């Protein structure tokens, strides 16, 4: 019997609560796979009142006996990777078996320097809002075929030879274009050589492992980072990340075929948030936005940056569901809306006096104004609700509204931060 392969994606601008959903599913999953992104995207899990932030590691690390995979589509920051493993180990929480693809590209020190220098070079009004962690420049090198992969760190002579050529070009750019100091070869080579020694224990052919797991009938969960609207091709370009955050990235980032997937899960926050620059039609810069930010704890898990907050953008959500083929919805942070007298949902945009009912190109999106439908809110605290029927009528109606508008069932509802604060509707 073939295994079950589920793929989970963020349906908005990221920070939808994917980590919690993955953790909630954990008991029924054999293999957890991170397939794209880098240490610029965190998954936050709260289990038994304890908060754990995963930057690179799959969210299944807390479950004993599981297999956690970092796929070839991830750009690996070895320093951050090893730090994260040590922190988990010190707390006794590194319970899963962890493997890393030899084909994952490596974030090097010069990538971080370029990231910050290029952002400063763009100047005010043209900044993308990068985290400065070298993710974009690493992906650039990957596609320019001048990057280092994990397997390169494992061979000292090949590593030195490659770095010698790479640094010659990088140092010219650093000094002549960006006015930065050059990087001596040994200052880059020696740490990289040590990283290779530490990584050797984790490196395996992850694509072969995943194909074997499918053949053995195991349950596999592919978890993406960021969100669909930050996708390099389909997001609000240029204010996007550097990888494919849609479900399509799950196949190039793992080596699994399209035909292996048995279910697609969209993670949707009950309202909309965004970090960094770029258009966000439903952003509320007043009391509602502030309330959502404070009650929802909307601050970046990696950077601590406050998130921009606003009402649910159904235009963007429908677009995301079409792109990814979302089969079911895991709705998060419904509890944050408690206490609001009314709830608004963006059902269309207005652009230059014309009503727009499809998600439009990024430049036009900057000029779009939301058209809202207003729904009744509720006052009750729902954080203790364990069944759908226990929710206030207005909360149930809001969930049903999302189902109808998005064209998919809401089968999981988050009513609090802990893994136990979840309503299962046949998920």
Buried (B, 14 or more C-beta within 10 A) or exposed (E): EEBBBBBBBBBBBBBBBBBBBBBBBBEEBBBBBBBBBBBBBBBBBBBEEEEBBBBBBBBBBBBEEBBBBBBBBBBBBBBBBBBBBEBBEEEEBBBBBBBBBBBBBBBBBBBBBBBBBBBEEEEEEEBBEBBBBBBBBBBBBBEEEEBBBBBBBBEEEEBBEBBEEBBEEBBEBBEEEBEBEBBEBEEBBEBBBEBBEEBEEBBBBBBEBBBEBBEEEBBBBBBBBBBBBBBBEBBBBEBBBBBBBBBBBBBBBBBBEEEBBBEBBBBBBBBBBBBBBBBBBBBBEEEBBBBBBEBBEBBBBBBEBBBBBBBBBBBBBBBBBEBBBBBBBBBBBBBBBBEBEEBBBBBBBBBEEEEBEEBBEBEBBBEBBBBBBEBBBBEBEBBEBEEBEBBBEBBBBBBEBBBEBBEBBBBBBBBBBBBEBBBEBEB
